[in-house]
Amino acid sequence: MAIQILPDILKEALEKYPRPDCIAGKAHGKWVTYSTEDVFHRVQTVARALLYLGLKKGDRIALVSNNRPEWNFVDLGAVSIGVIVVPLYANSIAKDYEYVINHAECRLVFSAGGDIYQKLKSILPNCPSVEKVYTFDPEEGVDHLDQFLALGEANPVDLTPYKQAIKPEDWATFLYTSGTTGLPKGVILTHHNIVSNVLTVRSLNLIPRTTASERLRALSFLPLNHSFERMVFYTYLAMDIGVYYAESLDTIAANLREVRPHVFTSVPRLLEKVYERIMATGQTLTGLKRKLFFWAMDLVKDYDPEKADGYPWTYKLQLSLARKLVFSKWREALGGNVEVIVTGAAALPKHLARIFWGAGIPIMEGYGLTETSPVIAVNTFDAFRLGTVGRPIPGVQVRIEFIEGYPEGEGEIVVKGPNVMVGYYKNPEATNEVLKDGWFYTGDIGRLDKDGFLTITDRKKEIFKTAGGKYIAPQPIENKLKSSLYIEQAMVIGEYRKFPAALLVPNFANLEKWARERGIGLTNREALIHHPDVVALIQNEVDKVNEEFSQYERVKKFILLTKEWTIEGGELTPTLKLKRRVLLERYKDAIEALYAEAEKSPAS
């Protein structure tokens, strides 16, 4: 059958490759699996319940929950009758719930229980369009999903005409971008937008088959309401890959060992944390184990998979030994079956890619935006290049628009293809800013090499100009700073200033261990970050990073902070991007003091 709209993906899965573990989640400490037939039945039941409640094509429902099978049942049930799904980040603050629900005029809300429902409950009196709320977990005074499903079971209506009424160009979802500034914008994606992306990604050589006797499994932990993981779910469904949902970000390590997945998606920051833990463990080793660990790390620090076949046999022999003695433990920690990790949402540090590839754990970096459904480009086993996000996927055109002040060949990434959004809901001004003659202006800066591989250098809106007229892209510097064992978070500043500086949040677990080993007995973080030995340690880490950048890009001063930046604290977006304006405002006094002090110093 030809897949044209989203419900066709599930129908094909049921007809061609039904499986006992289409979707799985963990409840009360045990994995609960749903077969493809179970999923199909529940999706139809959701559709019938929505119809029973009077919802029709074009109506909106909100969906706010952590990843779990119920999320998929509601999503697929709604889109199968033309109801538009409006997902919200579970960890957003209550006022964001209120804004999105009201802006999209959602008639129903489906919610997880606990803190998520309590946030939702607090703003419901301000949401006049909401007629009913259903929760996935029991909550006093509100109907449970089972009561909603009972309405569908009691409504044996034929769904065929409703599905036939859906056209590929019909709206499927509004995805509200978290944004680093301003109010979120509702990205309108059609069935065709998402389906085109799913089918194209399915056709690529992204997941090699080295275990032909075993059906593939994936562990999912990135938020389903984000366009990346949502499209990936549809792609898993279209590729006969069973989807297992991690209980939370805190249980990923345990869930990896339980599920033993063949593939999972991640964001670079999570992989950086894995690497930091590995390195911290390596530092504690002694004797032969320590020597083996650092020998293996040194062996792969410059590894390049493009040159894998050309390495001398002596190196290949050593690498094989390192993978067996050292890196096999890494693979086992990831479940033992991982054939590929796909990353997106931010730049993957190149050194991290080299090390994981060298360890025998391929990472395929891709690139996309909510507005492009989301994939624009991705590395594959047929075509990959470290430090790039791969080649544009088939059917998607990419060009680089020159911007004054950038090197030749570098500029804004502009995209055209079947994956590009319709526009922003109720926001023609913002739509017209980014959509011109069918081309979407991404706001990202990059370049295409002679072989067509795309490299992202920064966000257009994040690049700043120094007082000396030099343009600085902060992300590459920040990524290098965060590669230090002693720096957890970093934001480079310096717009219209004489030099760049940085706000730094130390990795306190590693820093406190370092301090204890040197007999620095401090009782709190505030005292620790002001200790001269600690300041000297961080300065040394900054100096090492500075060597990799031009003189005008080097961080001359830094401010150490005691509190990590979080989503809940308002400093990060739900996709873990820095809210730069928020941070600049929050620390403006300290920033002003830093530059004022530098003005007094002759060295500045």
C-alpha positions in Angstrom: 0.0 0.0 0.0 1.1 3.6 -0.7 1.7 5.6 2.5 0.2 9.1 2.0 -1.1 10.1 5.4 0.1 9.3 8.9 -2.5 6.5 9.7 -1.3 4.6 6.7 2.0 4.0 8.5 0.3 2.0 11.2 -1.9 0.2 8.7 1.1 -0.9 6.7 2.9 -2.1 9.9 -0.2 -4.2 10.8 -0.5 -5.8 7.3 3.2 -6.3 6.5 5.2 -6.8 9.8 3.0 -7.2 12.9 5.1 -7.8 16.0 4.4 -8.7 19.6 6.3 -5.6 20.9 5.3 -2.7 18.6 5.3 -0.4 21.6 6.4 -1.0 25.2 6.4 1.0 28.4 7.2 0.3 32.0 4.5 0.3 34.7 5.0 -0.6 38.3 8.5 -1.9 37.6 7.5 -4.2 34.8 7.6 -3.8 31.0 4.2 -3.8 29.4 4.2 -4.5 25.6 1.6 -3.9 23.0 1.5 -5.8 19.8 0.9 -4.1 16.5 -2.7 -5.4 16.7 -3.1 -4.0 20.2 -1.9 -0.6 19.1 -4.2 -0.6 16.0 -7.2 -1.5 18.2 -6.5 1.2 20.8 -5.9 3.8 18.1 -9.3 3.0 16.5 -10.9 3.2 20.0 -9.4 6.6 20.6 -10.7 7.8 17.2 -14.2 6.6 18.0 -14.2 8.2 21.4 -13.2 11.5 19.9 -16.0 11.3 17.4 -18.4 10.3 20.2 -17.4 13.6 22.0 -18.2 15.6 18.9 -14.7 16.3 17.6 -14.3 16.7 13.9 -11.6 17.2 11.3 -9.6 20.4 12.1 -10.4 20.5 15.8 -7.4 20.5 18.2 -6.5 18.5 21.2 -3.5 19.1 23.5 -1.3 16.3 24.7 1.0 16.8 27.6 2.9 13.8 29.0 6.2 12.1 29.4 6.9 9.4 26.8 4.6 6.4 27.1 2.4 4.1 24.9 -0.7 6.1 25.7 0.9 9.1 24.0 1.0 7.2 20.8 -2.5 5.9 21.1 -4.0 9.4 21.4 -1.7 10.9 18.7 -2.4 8.2 16.1 -6.1 8.0 17.0 -6.5 11.8 16.5 -4.6 12.1 13.3 -6.5 9.1 11.8 -9.7 11.2 11.7 -8.1 14.5 10.9 -8.0 16.0 14.4 -4.9 18.2 14.9 -2.6 17.2 17.8 -0.9 19.9 19.8 1.8 18.4 22.0 3.3 20.2 24.9 6.6 19.7 26.7 5.9 18.0 30.0 8.6 20.0 31.7 7.3 23.4 30.5 6.1 25.8 33.1 2.3 26.2 33.7 2.1 29.6 31.9 3.4 28.0 28.7 0.7 25.3 28.9 -1.8 28.1 29.2 -0.5 30.1 26.2 -0.3 27.1 23.9 -3.7 25.6 24.8 -5.4 29.0 24.4 -3.5 30.0 21.2 -4.4 26.6 19.5 -7.9 26.7 21.0 -7.7 23.0 22.1 -11.0 21.3 22.9 -9.6 18.4 24.9 -6.5 17.9 26.9 -4.8 14.5 27.6 -2.3 14.6 30.4 0.0 12.5 32.6 -0.8 12.6 36.3 1.3 13.9 39.2 3.1 17.2 38.9 2.2 17.5 35.2 -1.5 17.4 35.9 -1.1 19.7 38.9 0.5 22.3 36.6 -2.2 21.8 34.1 -5.0 22.0 36.7 -3.7 25.4 37.9 -4.2 27.1 34.6 -7.4 25.3 33.3 -9.7 28.1 34.7 -7.9 30.4 32.2 -8.5 28.1 29.2 -12.1 28.6 28.0 -11.8 26.4 24.9 -11.1 23.2 27.0 -14.2 21.1 27.4 -12.7 18.1 29.1 -9.4 16.7 30.5 -8.4 13.0 30.6 -5.4 11.7 32.5 -3.2 8.7 31.9 -2.7 8.2 35.6 -5.5 8.2 38.2 -6.1 11.7 39.6 -8.9 12.7 41.9 -11.7 14.7 40.3 -10.8 14.0 36.7 -11.6 11.2 34.2 -9.0 8.6 33.5 -8.1 7.5 29.9 -9.9 4.2 30.5 -13.2 6.1 30.8 -12.4 7.9 27.6 -11.6 4.6 25.8 -14.9 3.2 27.1 -16.7 5.8 25.1 -14.9 4.6 21.9 -15.7 0.9 22.7 -19.4 1.9 23.0 -19.3 3.7 19.6 -18.9 1.2 16.8 -18.8 3.8 14.0 -17.2 2.9 10.7 -14.0 5.0 10.6 -13.4 4.5 6.8 -15.1 7.7 5.6 -13.3 9.8 8.2 -9.9 8.5 7.1 -10.8 8.9 3.4 -11.6 12.5 4.0 -8.0 13.2 5.1 -5.8 14.6 2.3 -2.0 14.7 2.4 -2.0 18.4 2.5 -4.3 18.6 5.6 -2.8 19.9 8.8 -1.7 17.1 11.2 -0.1 18.9 14.1 0.9 22.2 15.6 4.3 22.0 17.2 5.1 25.0 19.4 8.8 25.8 19.2 10.3 26.3 22.6 12.5 29.2 21.3 15.3 30.9 23.1 13.5 34.2 23.1 9.9 35.4 23.0 6.6 33.5 22.8 6.5 30.1 21.3 5.4 29.8 17.6 3.0 27.1 16.4 4.6 25.3 13.5 1.9 23.9 11.2 3.0 20.5 9.7 0.8 18.5 7.3 0.5 14.8 6.9 2.6 15.1 3.7 5.3 17.1 5.5 5.9 14.3 8.1 5.2 11.3 5.8 7.7 12.6 3.2 10.4 12.8 5.9 9.6 9.4 7.3 9.7 7.6 3.9 12.9 9.3 2.9 14.7 8.5 6.1 13.4 4.9 5.9 15.1 4.6 2.5 18.5 5.6 3.8 21.2 3.2 5.1 21.0 4.5 8.6 20.7 1.2 10.5 22.9 -1.7 9.3 21.6 -5.3 9.9 24.3 -7.2 11.7 21.9 -9.3 13.7 19.7 -10.7 11.0 18.1 -13.3 13.3 16.7 -10.7 15.7 14.0 -8.0 15.1 15.2 -4.6 16.0 14.4 -2.6 19.1 14.8 1.0 20.0 14.9 2.8 23.3 13.2 6.2 23.3 13.8 8.9 25.8 13.9 12.2 24.0 10.5 14.0 24.3 7.9 12.7 21.9 6.4 16.2 21.5 9.6 17.3 19.9 9.5 16.9 16.1 12.7 14.8 16.1 11.5 12.0 18.3 7.9 12.1 17.0 9.1 11.6 13.4 11.5 9.0 14.6 8.6 7.1 16.2 6.7 7.0 12.9 9.9 5.9 11.2 10.5 3.1 13.7 6.9 2.0 13.0 7.6 2.1 9.3 10.8 0.1 9.7 9.6 -2.8 11.9 11.5 -1.5 14.9 9.9 -2.0 18.4 9.8 1.1 20.5 10.5 0.9 24.3 10.1 4.0 26.4 12.6 4.7 29.1 11.0 5.5 32.4 12.9 8.8 32.8 16.2 10.4 32.0 17.5 9.1 35.3 16.8 5.4 34.4 18.3 5.4 30.9 21.3 3.3 32.0 19.2 0.6 33.6 16.7 0.7 30.7 19.5 0.2 28.1 20.6 -2.9 29.9 17.0 -4.2 30.1 15.9 -3.5 26.5 19.2 -4.1 24.8 18.3 -1.8 21.9 19.8 -1.8 18.5 19.3 1.9 18.0 18.4 5.0 19.9 18.3 8.8 19.3 20.1 11.3 21.6 21.2 14.8 21.9 24.9 15.6 22.1 24.7 16.8 25.7 23.6 13.4 26.9 26.4 11.7 25.1 28.8 14.3 26.5 27.6 13.3 30.0 28.2 9.6 29.2 31.7 10.4 28.1 32.3 12.5 31.2 31.3 9.7 33.4 33.5 7.3 31.5 36.5 9.6 31.8 35.8 10.2 35.5 35.7 6.4 36.0 39.0 6.1 34.0 40.7 8.5 36.4 39.9 6.3 39.3 41.6 3.2 37.8 45.0 2.1 38.9 47.8 -0.1 37.6 47.3 -2.1 34.4 43.6 -1.2 34.1 44.5 2.5 34.1 47.2 2.0 31.5 44.9 -0.1 29.3 42.1 2.5 29.5 44.3 5.5 28.6 46.1 3.5 25.9 42.7 2.7 24.3 41.5 6.4 24.6 44.8 7.6 23.0 44.3 5.1 20.2 40.9 6.5 19.1 41.2 10.2 19.9 42.0 10.9 16.2 40.0 8.0 14.7 38.3 8.8 11.3 35.8 6.2 10.1 36.2 7.5 6.5 39.8 6.2 6.6 39.0 3.0 8.4 39.9 0.7 5.5 43.2 2.6 4.9 44.7 2.2 8.4 47.8 0.0 8.6 47.3 -3.5 9.9 49.2 -2.8 13.1 46.7 -0.1 14.0 43.7 -2.3 13.1 45.1 -5.0 15.3 45.5 -2.6 18.2 42.1 -1.2 17.7 40.5 -4.7 17.6 42.3 -5.4 20.9 41.2 -2.1 22.5 37.6 -2.8 21.5 37.7 -6.2 23.0 39.4 -5.3 26.3 38.1 -1.8 26.9 35.3 -0.6 24.6 33.3 -3.8 24.9 32.4 -2.6 28.3 31.0 0.6 26.8 28.9 -1.4 24.4 27.6 -3.6 27.2 26.7 -0.5 29.2 24.5 0.5 26.2 22.8 -2.9 26.1 25.3 -4.8 24.0 23.4 -4.5 20.7 23.7 -0.9 19.7 24.4 -0.6 16.0 23.9 3.1 15.7 23.1 6.2 17.7 21.5 9.1 15.8 21.9 12.6 17.2 20.4 15.9 16.4 19.2 19.2 18.0 22.7 20.6 18.5 26.3 20.2 17.2 28.1 17.0 18.2 31.6 17.7 19.3 34.0 16.2 16.8 36.3 14.6 19.4 33.2 12.8 20.8 32.3 11.4 17.4 35.9 10.1 16.9 36.0 8.4 20.2 32.6 6.7 19.9 33.3 5.6 16.3 36.7 4.3 17.3 35.0 2.4 20.2 32.8 0.6 17.6 29.7 2.6 18.4 28.8 4.6 15.3 27.1 8.0 15.8 25.2 9.4 12.9 24.8 13.2 13.3 21.9 14.8 11.5 20.3 18.3 11.2 16.8 19.6 11.0 14.3 21.9 12.6 10.7 21.7 13.8 9.8 23.7 10.7 11.3 21.0 8.4 9.5 18.0 9.9 12.5 17.8 11.0 15.2 16.1 9.0 17.2 18.2 6.4 20.4 16.3 6.3 22.0 13.2 8.0 25.1 11.1 7.9 24.5 7.5 6.8 26.6 4.4 6.4 26.8 5.1 2.7 27.9 8.7 3.1 29.3 10.1 6.3 31.9 12.7 7.3 32.8 13.6 10.8 32.2 17.2 11.8 29.3 17.5 9.3 25.6 16.7 9.6 25.7 14.7 6.4 24.3 15.4 3.0 20.8 16.8 2.4 18.3 14.0 2.2 16.8 13.1 -1.2 14.1 15.6 -2.3 15.4 18.4 0.0 17.3 21.3 -1.6 19.9 23.3 0.5 21.6 26.4 -0.5 23.9 28.8 1.4 22.9 32.5 1.3 25.8 34.8 1.7 25.8 37.1 4.7 28.2 40.1 5.0 31.0 39.4 7.5 31.3 35.7 6.9 33.9 33.8 5.0 33.3 32.9 1.3 31.0 29.9 1.1 29.5 30.3 4.6 26.2 31.9 5.3 22.5 31.2 6.2 21.2 27.7 5.4 18.1 28.0 3.2 15.9 24.9 2.5 13.2 23.8 0.1 11.4 20.5 0.0 8.2 18.5 0.8 9.2 18.6 4.5 8.9 22.4 4.9 6.1 23.6 7.1 3.0 25.5 6.0 3.8 28.4 8.3 3.2 29.5 11.9 -0.3 29.3 13.2 -2.0 32.7 13.5 1.3 34.5 12.8 1.6 35.6 9.2 4.4 38.1 10.1 6.7 35.5 11.5 5.8 33.2 8.6 6.7 35.8 6.0 10.0 36.4 7.7 11.2 32.8 7.1 9.3 31.6 4.1 10.2 33.3 0.8 9.2 31.8 -2.6 9.0 28.3 -1.1 12.4 28.6 0.6 12.7 28.3 4.4 15.4 30.5 6.0 16.6 28.4 8.9 18.5 31.1 10.9 21.4 28.6 11.1 24.8 29.4 9.6 26.7 26.7 7.7 28.6 25.7 4.6 28.5 22.9 2.0 31.8 21.2 1.1 32.8 20.1 -2.4 31.2 16.7 -1.7 27.9 18.1 -0.6 28.3 17.6 3.1 26.7 20.3 5.3 28.5 21.8 8.3 26.6 23.9 10.9 28.8 26.7 12.3 26.2 28.6 14.5 22.8 30.1 14.9 22.5 33.4 13.0 20.7 35.0 16.0 23.4 33.8 18.4 26.4 35.3 16.5 27.5 38.6 18.0 29.8 41.4 17.0 32.5 42.7 19.2 33.4 46.4 19.7 36.2 45.8 17.3 33.8 44.7 14.5 34.7 41.0 14.7 31.9 38.4 14.4 32.0 35.6 16.9 30.1 32.3 16.8 29.7 31.3 20.4 28.6 27.7 20.0 31.9 26.2 18.8 33.7 27.8 21.7 31.1 26.7 24.2 31.2 23.1 23.0 35.0 23.1 23.5 34.7 24.5 26.9 32.1 21.9 27.9 34.5 19.1 26.8 36.5 19.9 29.9 36.0 17.5 32.8 35.6 20.5 35.1 33.1 22.6 33.1 29.5 21.5 32.9 27.8 24.5 31.2 29.2 27.5 29.3 27.9 30.7 27.6 30.2 32.9 25.7 29.3 36.6 25.8 30.8 39.9 24.5 28.4 41.6 22.1 29.7 45.1 21.4 32.4 44.5 24.1 36.2 44.7 23.6 36.6 41.0 24.1 34.6 37.8 24.7 34.1 36.4 28.2 32.2 33.4 29.5 29.7 32.4 32.1 30.8 29.0 33.4 29.1 26.4 35.6 31.6 23.9 36.9 31.1 20.2 36.9 30.9 20.1 40.6 31.1 16.3 41.0 34.5 16.3 39.3 35.6 19.6 40.8 34.8 18.6 44.4 36.7 15.3 43.9 39.7 17.2 42.5 39.6 19.5 45.5 39.4 16.7 48.1 42.4 15.0 46.5 44.4 18.2 47.0 43.2 18.6 50.6 41.0 21.6 49.8 38.3 21.2 52.4 35.5 23.6 51.5 32.0 23.3 52.8 30.0 25.0 50.0 30.1 25.8 46.3 30.5 29.5 46.8 33.7 29.0 48.7 34.9 26.5 46.2 34.6 28.7 43.1 36.5 31.5 44.7 39.4 29.3 45.9 42.5 30.5 44.0 43.6 26.9 43.1 40.1 26.3 41.6 40.2 29.5 39.7 43.7 28.6 38.4 42.4 25.1 37.3 39.5 26.6 35.3 41.8 29.2 33.8 44.1 26.4 32.6 41.1 24.7 31.0 40.0 27.9 29.3 43.6 28.5 28.1 43.7 25.1 26.5 40.5 25.8 24.6 41.7 29.3 23.6 44.6 27.7 21.7 42.1 26.3 19.2 40.7 29.7 18.3 41.7 33.0 16.7 43.0 35.8 19.0 39.8 37.8 18.7 37.6 34.7 19.6 39.5 33.8 22.8 37.8 34.0 26.2 39.7 36.6 28.2 37.7 36.5 31.4 35.1 34.2 33.0 32.6 34.2 35.8 32.1 31.0 37.8 28.6 30.2 38.9 27.3 27.9 41.7 23.9 26.9 40.2 23.4 24.7 37.2 21.1 26.1 34.4 17.9 24.1 34.1 14.6 24.0 32.2 12.7 24.5 35.4 14.9 27.5 36.3 14.0 29.1 33.0 17.6 29.2 31.7 17.2 26.4 29.2 14.6 25.5 26.6 13.0 22.1 26.8 15.6 20.9 24.1 18.4 22.1 26.5 19.4 25.2 24.4 20.6 28.2 26.3 18.1 31.0 26.8 20.7 33.6 26.2 18.6 36.7 26.9 17.4 35.3 30.1 21.0 34.5 31.2 22.3 37.9 30.2 19.5 39.6 32.2 20.0 37.3 35.2 23.7 37.9 35.5 23.9 41.4 34.1 25.3 42.9 37.3 28.1 40.3 37.4 28.8 40.8 33.7 29.0 44.6 34.0 31.3 44.3 37.0 33.6 41.9 35.0 33.9 44.3 32.1 34.2 47.3 34.3 37.1 45.7 36.2 38.8 44.8 32.9 38.6 48.4 31.8 40.7 49.4 34.8 43.3 46.8 34.0 46.1 47.8 31.6 46.2 44.2 30.3 42.7 44.5 28.9 
